[in-house]
Amino acid sequence: MLDTDIAIIGGGTMGLATATALANRTTRRVRVFDAARPPHTEASHHGHSRLVRVAYGEGRAYVPLAQEALCGWQRLNQAADAPVFIPTGILNIGAHDSPFLAEVETSARSFDLRTESLNHADITQRWPGWSLNTSFRGCFEPQGGVVLTERLFQYWRSVIANSANITAIDNTPITSISRRHERFVLRSLAGDQWQAGQILVAAGRANRALLRPLGIELPIQRVRKVFGWFDHTPEYDAARWPGFNYCGPAGDYYGFPAIDGHGVKIGRHDGGQHIEDETTPGDFGSHPSDLTDLRRLIDRHMPGVGELQRGAVCEYLRTPDEHFIIDEPIDGLFIAAGFSGHGFKFAPAIGDRLRDWMCSHAPPASFQPFNLGRF
Ligand SMILES: Cc1cc2nc3c(=O)[nH]c(=O)nc-3n(C[C@H](O)[C@H](O)[C@H](O)COP(=O)(O)OP(=O)(O)OC[C@H]3O[C@@H](n4cnc5c(N)ncnc54)[C@H](O)[C@@H]3O)c2cc1C
């Protein structure tokens, strides 16, 4: 049986964020196992881009973590050969009484964040790509932006390749975890076995099945989500147009300016289809509402956005309260799961704090709200 000090199961967003935080910061040997070779389209991290924002509509308690993560993205920009974070700014749009927008503004006030409150006319004059009537208002956060995911993964993987103590083991699905004499034993689909003193389970949709035999039940629902890239007029280019969140009568949406010739990207945050275990979500277009859902926002509010270039499908792994699960339910076994469609932006901060927790054995107080025992 092969031996390692730390095994990370899942070399996706949280697995690589933690592995790169550990790189060259400990002499312990770390192995990162992934079922495929990230980045890839069978997980929750693909699709070119993710929004990063700090004035947080999902709850002001996230702001300190988001601030730490934003510093992390800015640091990564200096370390990587090409920028992974583009500070486009983020525009939050909603109806006057939108609870999301109210929480964005409360977050900004509570933490003295730089934001601008705007009425519908301010928005449409500044960004003519929007068509909004008087029932809308907005809050612009200039420090927010967009992370380019594939470029980020390339950078993270280069950090691992150059580190003395971390090894990425791709195309190796882990099928079981068991305990033997205070250590954890992992078995792969090919039948290989490793033992490790500590493990981080960050395997996305496989987390539930891996943890159930250890008596750990994760209340996580897989939800199919679609997004697409569209033709557009020049006012939607990244130099002129920010990323956005929209909560209004059309639904809850998010979107990205056109970057590197990719087209304007739009996705729907609410809705989607539940996916049962052992099934695949189905390609874009396999569900009748895939395109009409995206077009609803465009047809109401984005006059310069045209035809679909291509669509894609991704999964949210959603907890009942849509907050994360980050915990150590058994000594030495850490879980990073249930990021509910909004975890990516926090990755550098989560990776750093998990590293510190694994090395110091002291749980960060800031992760207390994410404990599994709340369910
Ligand atoms: C369409 C969409 C848009 C999103 N937009 C945003 C956004 O704008 N901003 C934001 O902050 N968040 C966003 N999110 C959420 C964010 O992308 C996720 O929360 C985050 O990527 C989850 O990270 P993860 O490490 O849990 O999962 P992943 O990044 O999916 O990593 C899990 C890894 O585990 C591997 N794996 C699976 N099974 C096994 C196994 N048996 N053995 C070994 N490895 C295994 C997989 O191959 C995968 O690489 C979005 C999500 C989606 C789907």
The ligand as an SDF file (V2000), in Angstrom:
LIG
                    3D

 53 58  0  0  0  0  0  0  0  0999 V2000
  -22.8760   27.2290  -13.9570 C   0  0  0  0  0  0  0  0  0  0  0  0
  -22.1720   27.6160  -12.6900 C   0  0  0  0  0  0  0  0  0  0  0  0
  -21.8410   28.9420  -12.4730 C   0  0  0  0  0  0  0  0  0  0  0  0
  -21.2090   29.3200  -11.2970 C   0  0  0  0  0  0  0  0  0  0  0  0
  -20.8670   30.6340  -11.1210 N   0  0  0  0  0  0  0  0  0  0  0  0
  -20.2070   31.0070  -10.0070 C   0  0  0  0  0  0  0  0  0  0  0  0
  -19.7570   32.3450   -9.8580 C   0  0  0  0  0  0  0  0  0  0  0  0
  -19.9320   33.1800  -10.7500 O   0  0  0  0  0  0  0  0  0  0  0  0
  -19.1030   32.6810   -8.7200 N   0  0  0  0  0  0  0  0  0  0  0  0
  -18.8810   31.7680   -7.7210 C   0  0  0  0  0  0  0  0  0  0  0  0
  -18.3120   32.1420   -6.6970 O   0  0  0  0  0  0  0  0  0  0  0  0
  -19.2630   30.4820   -7.8500 N   0  0  0  0  0  0  0  0  0  0  0  0
  -19.9100   30.0740   -8.9690 C   0  0  0  0  0  0  0  0  0  0  0  0
  -20.2830   28.7690   -9.1410 N   0  0  0  0  0  0  0  0  0  0  0  0
  -19.9880   27.7990   -8.0880 C   0  0  0  0  0  0  0  0  0  0  0  0
  -18.5770   27.2700   -8.1360 C   0  0  0  0  0  0  0  0  0  0  0  0
  -18.1260   27.0610   -9.4460 O   0  0  0  0  0  0  0  0  0  0  0  0
  -18.5300   25.9780   -7.3300 C   0  0  0  0  0  0  0  0  0  0  0  0
  -19.0760   26.2490   -6.0460 O   0  0  0  0  0  0  0  0  0  0  0  0
  -17.1270   25.4560   -7.1580 C   0  0  0  0  0  0  0  0  0  0  0  0
  -16.5010   25.2900   -8.4080 O   0  0  0  0  0  0  0  0  0  0  0  0
  -17.1920   24.1170   -6.4150 C   0  0  0  0  0  0  0  0  0  0  0  0
  -15.8880   23.6560   -6.1880 O   0  0  0  0  0  0  0  0  0  0  0  0
  -15.6170   22.1390   -5.7480 P   0  0  0  0  0  0  0  0  0  0  0  0
  -14.1750   22.0240   -5.4910 O   0  0  0  0  0  0  0  0  0  0  0  0
  -16.5810   21.7530   -4.6770 O   0  0  0  0  0  0  0  0  0  0  0  0
  -16.0400   21.2680   -7.0180 O   0  0  0  0  0  0  0  0  0  0  0  0
  -15.2750   21.0190   -8.4070 P   0  0  0  0  0  0  0  0  0  0  0  0
  -14.5030   22.2010   -8.8390 O   0  0  0  0  0  0  0  0  0  0  0  0
  -16.3190   20.4880   -9.3130 O   0  0  0  0  0  0  0  0  0  0  0  0
  -14.2220   19.8700   -8.0620 O   0  0  0  0  0  0  0  0  0  0  0  0
  -14.5890   18.5560   -7.7290 C   0  0  0  0  0  0  0  0  0  0  0  0
  -13.5410   17.6380   -8.3410 C   0  0  0  0  0  0  0  0  0  0  0  0
  -13.7140   16.3260   -7.7830 O   0  0  0  0  0  0  0  0  0  0  0  0
  -13.3860   15.3980   -8.7900 C   0  0  0  0  0  0  0  0  0  0  0  0
  -13.9790   14.1030   -8.4490 N   0  0  0  0  0  0  0  0  0  0  0  0
  -15.2730   13.7330   -8.5430 C   0  0  0  0  0  0  0  0  0  0  0  0
  -15.4130   12.4630   -8.1270 N   0  0  0  0  0  0  0  0  0  0  0  0
  -14.1910   12.0300   -7.7520 C   0  0  0  0  0  0  0  0  0  0  0  0
  -13.7010   10.8020   -7.2270 C   0  0  0  0  0  0  0  0  0  0  0  0
  -14.5050    9.7630   -7.0050 N   0  0  0  0  0  0  0  0  0  0  0  0
  -12.3760   10.7000   -6.9700 N   0  0  0  0  0  0  0  0  0  0  0  0
  -11.5330   11.7450   -7.2020 C   0  0  0  0  0  0  0  0  0  0  0  0
  -11.9610   12.9310   -7.7040 N   0  0  0  0  0  0  0  0  0  0  0  0
  -13.2680   13.0690   -7.9630 C   0  0  0  0  0  0  0  0  0  0  0  0
  -13.9680   16.0020  -10.0540 C   0  0  0  0  0  0  0  0  0  0  0  0
  -13.3560   15.4500  -11.2050 O   0  0  0  0  0  0  0  0  0  0  0  0
  -13.6800   17.4900   -9.8520 C   0  0  0  0  0  0  0  0  0  0  0  0
  -12.4830   17.8760  -10.5020 O   0  0  0  0  0  0  0  0  0  0  0  0
  -20.9160   28.3520  -10.3120 C   0  0  0  0  0  0  0  0  0  0  0  0
  -21.2380   27.0100  -10.5340 C   0  0  0  0  0  0  0  0  0  0  0  0
  -21.8480   26.6370  -11.7110 C   0  0  0  0  0  0  0  0  0  0  0  0
  -22.1840   25.1890  -11.9300 C   0  0  0  0  0  0  0  0  0  0  0  0
  1  2  1  0
  2  3  1  0
  2 52  2  0
  3  4  2  0
  4  5  1  0
  4 50  1  0
  5  6  2  0
  6  7  1  0
  6 13  1  0
  7  8  2  0
  7  9  1  0
  9 10  1  0
 10 11  2  0
 10 12  1  0
 12 13  2  0
 13 14  1  0
 14 15  1  0
 14 50  1  0
 15 16  1  0
 16 17  1  0
 16 18  1  0
 18 19  1  0
 18 20  1  0
 20 21  1  0
 20 22  1  0
 22 23  1  0
 23 24  1  0
 24 25  2  0
 24 26  1  0
 24 27  1  0
 27 28  1  0
 28 29  2  0
 28 30  1  0
 28 31  1  0
 31 32  1  0
 32 33  1  0
 33 34  1  0
 33 48  1  0
 34 35  1  0
 35 36  1  0
 35 46  1  0
 36 37  1  0
 36 45  1  0
 37 38  2  0
 38 39  1  0
 39 40  1  0
 39 45  2  0
 40 41  1  0
 40 42  2  0
 42 43  1  0
 43 44  2  0
 44 45  1  0
 46 47  1  0
 46 48  1  0
 48 49  1  0
 50 51  2  0
 51 52  1  0
 52 53  1  0
M  END
$$$$
